[in-house]
Amino acid sequence: MLTTLLLYRSGFYVGKYISLEAKIAKNKDLYYDALNRAQHGWHEGTEDAVPFIKYLLGTILAAYKDFGDRFAIVEEKLPAIDMVRKAALNKIGRFTKQDIREQCPSLSLSSVEAALRKMVASGELKREGTGKSTCYIRLK
């Protein structure tokens, strides 16, 4: 993505750790809405890029917030269960194993799965669904 390259060239490396493309894809409707508002009046020469710039800056800010959250989890050496517990506390509502893996990139898949199993067994989390549709809900 051109935006990521331009950020790199300007010394902003958040795109190296947090995928801006994934953040945009997750909220495509907001992206297209900002794009539509920015190009309104293009034929008359009255378009306004501010809505799209605000959207893009908001996305970059959200990426830095996510990066800060991830760093807070992994900066201190903790056992896998404690790292997963910290990551789960950052989640609101349902979350998946992949959400935890994104928050704890230093943990292996098996470590995340084992920690989630222990947390379900201890009553900290509730597991819903099976297979790829499995999600978790914090109970405590």
C-alpha positions in Angstrom: 0.0 0.0 0.0 1.3 3.4 -1.0 0.3 4.9 2.4 2.5 2.4 4.3 5.5 3.1 2.0 5.1 6.8 2.5 4.8 6.3 6.3 8.0 4.3 6.2 9.8 7.0 4.2 8.7 9.5 6.8 10.0 7.5 9.8 6.7 6.0 10.9 7.1 2.3 11.1 3.8 1.3 12.6 2.8 -0.5 9.4 5.7 -2.9 10.0 3.9 -4.2 13.1 0.3 -3.5 12.5 -1.4 -4.1 9.2 -3.0 -0.9 8.0 -4.5 -2.8 5.1 -6.2 -5.2 7.5 -7.5 -2.3 9.6 -9.0 -0.7 6.5 -10.4 -4.0 5.3 -12.1 -4.6 8.7 -14.1 -1.3 8.2 -14.5 -1.1 4.5 -17.7 0.8 4.8 -16.0 3.7 6.7 -13.2 3.7 4.0 -15.7 4.0 1.1 -17.8 6.5 3.0 -14.8 8.8 3.6 -13.7 8.3 0.0 -17.2 9.2 -1.3 -17.4 12.3 0.8 -13.9 13.4 -0.2 -14.7 13.2 -3.9 -18.1 14.7 -3.8 -18.1 17.7 -6.2 -15.1 16.5 -8.1 -16.6 17.4 -11.5 -17.2 21.0 -10.4 -13.8 21.3 -8.8 -15.2 21.6 -5.3 -14.1 18.3 -3.8 -12.7 18.3 -0.3 -10.0 15.8 0.7 -10.4 16.5 4.5 -12.9 13.7 5.2 -10.5 11.1 3.7 -7.5 12.6 5.4 -9.3 12.5 8.7 -10.2 8.8 8.1 -6.7 7.9 7.2 -5.2 9.7 10.2 -7.7 8.0 12.4 -6.7 4.6 11.0 -3.0 5.4 11.6 -3.8 6.5 15.2 -5.8 3.3 15.8 -2.8 1.3 14.5 -0.5 3.1 17.0 -2.9 2.4 19.8 -3.0 -1.3 18.8 0.8 -1.3 18.7 1.0 0.3 22.2 -1.5 -2.3 23.5 0.6 -5.2 22.0 3.8 -3.7 23.4 2.3 -3.4 26.8 1.5 -7.1 26.8 4.9 -8.4 25.6 7.3 -5.9 27.1 7.6 -7.8 30.4 8.5 -11.4 30.4 5.4 -13.3 31.5 4.2 -16.9 31.3 2.0 -17.6 28.3 -1.2 -17.8 30.4 -0.6 -14.4 31.9 0.1 -12.9 28.5 -3.1 -14.4 27.1 -5.0 -13.2 30.2 -3.7 -9.7 29.7 -4.7 -9.8 26.0 -8.2 -11.1 26.9 -8.7 -8.3 29.3 -8.2 -5.8 26.4 -11.0 -7.5 24.5 -14.7 -6.4 24.7 -17.3 -9.0 23.9 -16.5 -12.0 21.8 -13.0 -12.6 20.6 -11.2 -15.4 18.7 -7.9 -17.2 19.1 -6.6 -15.2 16.2 -7.4 -12.0 18.1 -5.2 -13.2 20.9 -2.4 -14.3 18.5 -2.4 -10.8 17.1 -2.0 -9.4 20.6 0.7 -11.9 21.6 2.9 -12.5 18.5 5.7 -13.9 20.5 3.5 -16.9 21.6 3.2 -20.0 19.6 -0.3 -21.2 18.5 -0.1 -24.2 20.9 0.8 -21.9 23.8 -2.2 -19.6 23.0 -4.5 -22.7 22.7 -3.3 -24.2 26.0 -3.7 -20.9 27.8 -7.2 -20.5 26.5 -8.1 -24.1 27.5 -6.9 -23.4 31.1 -8.8 -20.1 31.2 -12.0 -21.9 30.1 -11.4 -24.6 32.6 -10.9 -22.1 35.4 -14.1 -20.2 34.5 -12.4 -17.0 33.4 -13.6 -17.5 29.8 -16.6 -19.1 28.1 -16.0 -20.9 24.8 -18.7 -20.8 22.1 -18.8 -22.6 18.8 -16.5 -25.2 17.3 -13.7 -25.3 14.7 -13.1 -22.0 12.9 -16.2 -20.4 14.4 -14.9 -20.8 18.0 -15.0 -17.6 20.0 -14.5 -16.7 23.6 -16.2 -14.4 26.1 -14.6 -13.1 29.3 -16.6 -14.0 32.4 -14.4 -12.4 35.0 
